């Protein structure tokens, strides 16, 4: 074997090894039809989760007595989780009720806590 043949053989073996490693690293759902289906459903779900999260947050911020900047909202398939703090114990339940009233919300997990403002009583 001359040098050119050895170089081409080595390049071919390297290419085949790279292709084989890439194929084995793919998840099982990456069959040609499955990839298109998974990506086409993932985007609308993520968008609807984001839209619902924003709708809940908007509903909360309409209540000026509640400081929405201290409240985090996450949404997944209609399930909403509230995190953060409010300044009054009554607001914990009030924020949960506001979230439950948003169309598309199927459940609310309320993890809000009461935190008095600094220097406040």
Short mmCIF file of the C-alpha atoms (twelve columns), coordinates in Angstrom:
data_MODEL
# 
_entry.id   MODEL 
# 
loop_
_atom_site.group_PDB 
_atom_site.id 
_atom_site.type_symbol 
_atom_site.label_atom_id 
_atom_site.label_alt_id 
_atom_site.label_comp_id 
_atom_site.label_asym_id 
_atom_site.label_seq_id 
_atom_site.Cartn_x 
_atom_site.Cartn_y 
_atom_site.Cartn_z 
_atom_site.pdbx_PDB_model_num 
ATOM 1   C CA . UNK A 1   0.000   0.000  0.000  1 
ATOM 2   C CA . UNK A 2   1.301   3.386  -0.882 1 
ATOM 3   C CA . UNK A 3   0.970   6.499  1.295  1 
ATOM 4   C CA . UNK A 4   -2.066  7.870  -0.565 1 
ATOM 5   C CA . UNK A 5   -3.993  4.609  -0.186 1 
ATOM 6   C CA . UNK A 6   -3.136  4.416  3.530  1 
ATOM 7   C CA . UNK A 7   -4.240  8.030  4.038  1 
ATOM 8   C CA . UNK A 8   -7.528  7.437  2.225  1 
ATOM 9   C CA . UNK A 9   -8.155  4.235  4.159  1 
ATOM 10  C CA . UNK A 10  -7.495  6.011  7.445  1 
ATOM 11  C CA . UNK A 11  -9.797  8.892  6.466  1 
ATOM 12  C CA . UNK A 12  -12.555 6.460  5.478  1 
ATOM 13  C CA . UNK A 13  -12.236 4.524  8.732  1 
ATOM 14  C CA . UNK A 14  -12.344 7.769  10.711 1 
ATOM 15  C CA . UNK A 15  -15.464 8.918  8.843  1 
ATOM 16  C CA . UNK A 16  -17.219 5.575  9.384  1 
ATOM 17  C CA . UNK A 17  -16.339 5.611  13.091 1 
ATOM 18  C CA . UNK A 18  -17.688 9.163  13.457 1 
ATOM 19  C CA . UNK A 19  -20.943 8.256  11.711 1 
ATOM 20  C CA . UNK A 20  -21.341 5.135  13.854 1 
ATOM 21  C CA . UNK A 21  -20.736 7.086  17.083 1 
ATOM 22  C CA . UNK A 22  -23.192 9.791  16.050 1 
ATOM 23  C CA . UNK A 23  -25.876 7.244  15.219 1 
ATOM 24  C CA . UNK A 24  -25.452 5.428  18.527 1 
ATOM 25  C CA . UNK A 25  -25.609 8.705  20.457 1 
ATOM 26  C CA . UNK A 26  -29.063 9.590  19.081 1 
ATOM 27  C CA . UNK A 27  -32.053 8.983  21.380 1 
ATOM 28  C CA . UNK A 28  -34.412 6.170  20.502 1 
ATOM 29  C CA . UNK A 29  -37.170 8.597  19.477 1 
ATOM 30  C CA . UNK A 30  -35.030 10.061 16.716 1 
ATOM 31  C CA . UNK A 31  -36.434 7.901  13.976 1 
ATOM 32  C CA . UNK A 32  -37.170 10.075 10.934 1 
ATOM 33  C CA . UNK A 33  -40.912 10.370 11.618 1 
ATOM 34  C CA . UNK A 34  -40.551 10.640 15.385 1 
ATOM 35  C CA . UNK A 35  -38.262 13.665 15.254 1 
ATOM 36  C CA . UNK A 36  -40.727 15.747 13.292 1 
ATOM 37  C CA . UNK A 37  -43.594 14.752 15.574 1 
ATOM 38  C CA . UNK A 38  -41.677 15.453 18.775 1 
ATOM 39  C CA . UNK A 39  -40.464 18.862 17.667 1 
ATOM 40  C CA . UNK A 40  -43.837 19.881 16.281 1 
ATOM 41  C CA . UNK A 41  -45.608 19.181 19.587 1 
ATOM 42  C CA . UNK A 42  -42.866 20.541 21.852 1 
ATOM 43  C CA . UNK A 43  -43.010 24.077 20.459 1 
ATOM 44  C CA . UNK A 44  -46.789 24.585 20.877 1 
ATOM 45  C CA . UNK A 45  -46.689 23.157 24.413 1 
ATOM 46  C CA . UNK A 46  -43.823 25.459 25.387 1 
ATOM 47  C CA . UNK A 47  -45.640 28.413 23.837 1 
ATOM 48  C CA . UNK A 48  -48.878 27.578 25.638 1 
ATOM 49  C CA . UNK A 49  -46.991 27.200 28.936 1 
ATOM 50  C CA . UNK A 50  -45.390 30.602 28.415 1 
ATOM 51  C CA . UNK A 51  -48.712 32.163 27.410 1 
ATOM 52  C CA . UNK A 52  -50.447 30.740 30.492 1 
ATOM 53  C CA . UNK A 53  -47.622 31.888 32.783 1 
ATOM 54  C CA . UNK A 54  -47.881 35.403 31.377 1 
ATOM 55  C CA . UNK A 55  -51.676 35.408 31.701 1 
ATOM 56  C CA . UNK A 56  -51.452 34.439 35.381 1 
ATOM 57  C CA . UNK A 57  -48.774 37.031 36.057 1 
ATOM 58  C CA . UNK A 58  -50.820 39.709 34.272 1 
ATOM 59  C CA . UNK A 59  -53.877 38.820 36.370 1 
ATOM 60  C CA . UNK A 60  -51.825 39.127 39.566 1 
ATOM 61  C CA . UNK A 61  -50.330 42.487 38.606 1 
ATOM 62  C CA . UNK A 62  -53.807 43.952 38.071 1 
ATOM 63  C CA . UNK A 63  -54.154 43.876 41.855 1 
ATOM 64  C CA . UNK A 64  -52.066 46.863 42.903 1 
ATOM 65  C CA . UNK A 65  -52.012 45.840 46.561 1 
ATOM 66  C CA . UNK A 66  -49.969 42.764 45.605 1 
ATOM 67  C CA . UNK A 67  -46.324 43.287 44.710 1 
ATOM 68  C CA . UNK A 68  -46.059 40.945 41.711 1 
ATOM 69  C CA . UNK A 69  -42.320 41.491 41.381 1 
ATOM 70  C CA . UNK A 70  -41.778 39.186 44.349 1 
ATOM 71  C CA . UNK A 71  -43.891 36.394 42.864 1 
ATOM 72  C CA . UNK A 72  -42.694 33.801 40.397 1 
ATOM 73  C CA . UNK A 73  -45.131 31.908 38.194 1 
ATOM 74  C CA . UNK A 74  -44.414 28.664 36.356 1 
ATOM 75  C CA . UNK A 75  -46.875 26.777 34.193 1 
ATOM 76  C CA . UNK A 76  -46.817 23.288 32.720 1 
ATOM 77  C CA . UNK A 77  -49.804 21.828 30.892 1 
ATOM 78  C CA . UNK A 78  -52.276 23.917 32.889 1 
ATOM 79  C CA . UNK A 79  -50.633 23.295 36.271 1 
ATOM 80  C CA . UNK A 80  -49.425 26.568 37.784 1 
ATOM 81  C CA . UNK A 81  -46.897 26.910 40.593 1 
ATOM 82  C CA . UNK A 82  -46.560 30.136 42.568 1 
ATOM 83  C CA . UNK A 83  -43.218 30.898 44.261 1 
ATOM 84  C CA . UNK A 84  -41.886 33.887 46.114 1 
ATOM 85  C CA . UNK A 85  -43.236 36.100 48.831 1 
ATOM 86  C CA . UNK A 86  -46.040 38.501 49.632 1 
ATOM 87  C CA . UNK A 87  -46.236 41.072 52.425 1 
ATOM 88  C CA . UNK A 88  -49.522 39.960 53.985 1 
ATOM 89  C CA . UNK A 89  -50.778 36.501 54.962 1 
ATOM 90  C CA . UNK A 90  -54.151 37.114 53.305 1 
ATOM 91  C CA . UNK A 91  -52.381 37.701 49.989 1 
ATOM 92  C CA . UNK A 92  -51.092 34.116 49.907 1 
ATOM 93  C CA . UNK A 93  -54.602 32.763 49.334 1 
ATOM 94  C CA . UNK A 94  -55.671 35.794 47.305 1 
ATOM 95  C CA . UNK A 95  -52.912 35.214 44.733 1 
ATOM 96  C CA . UNK A 96  -53.840 31.529 44.494 1 
ATOM 97  C CA . UNK A 97  -57.485 32.441 43.849 1 
ATOM 98  C CA . UNK A 98  -56.461 34.940 41.177 1 
ATOM 99  C CA . UNK A 99  -54.386 32.248 39.456 1 
ATOM 100 C CA . UNK A 100 -57.241 29.724 39.639 1 
ATOM 101 C CA . UNK A 101 -59.480 32.243 37.858 1 
ATOM 102 C CA . UNK A 102 -57.256 32.450 34.766 1 
ATOM 103 C CA . UNK A 103 -58.643 30.449 31.811 1 
ATOM 104 C CA . UNK A 104 -56.490 27.388 31.122 1 
ATOM 105 C CA . UNK A 105 -55.338 26.892 34.703 1 
ATOM 106 C CA . UNK A 106 -56.187 23.371 35.842 1 
ATOM 107 C CA . UNK A 107 -54.423 23.393 39.225 1 
ATOM 108 C CA . UNK A 108 -52.426 25.748 41.447 1 
ATOM 109 C CA . UNK A 109 -49.558 24.804 43.736 1 
ATOM 110 C CA . UNK A 110 -49.048 27.674 46.134 1 
ATOM 111 C CA . UNK A 111 -45.526 27.966 47.567 1 
ATOM 112 C CA . UNK A 112 -45.827 31.628 48.511 1 
ATOM 113 C CA . UNK A 113 -44.501 32.787 51.857 1 
ATOM 114 C CA . UNK A 114 -45.131 35.920 53.904 1 
ATOM 115 C CA . UNK A 115 -42.219 38.303 54.188 1 
ATOM 116 C CA . UNK A 116 -42.577 41.597 55.974 1 
ATOM 117 C CA . UNK A 117 -40.879 44.549 54.275 1 
ATOM 118 C CA . UNK A 118 -37.507 45.558 55.705 1 
ATOM 119 C CA . UNK A 119 -37.956 47.920 58.591 1 
ATOM 120 C CA . UNK A 120 -41.703 47.238 58.612 1 
ATOM 121 C CA . UNK A 121 -43.829 45.881 61.365 1 
# 
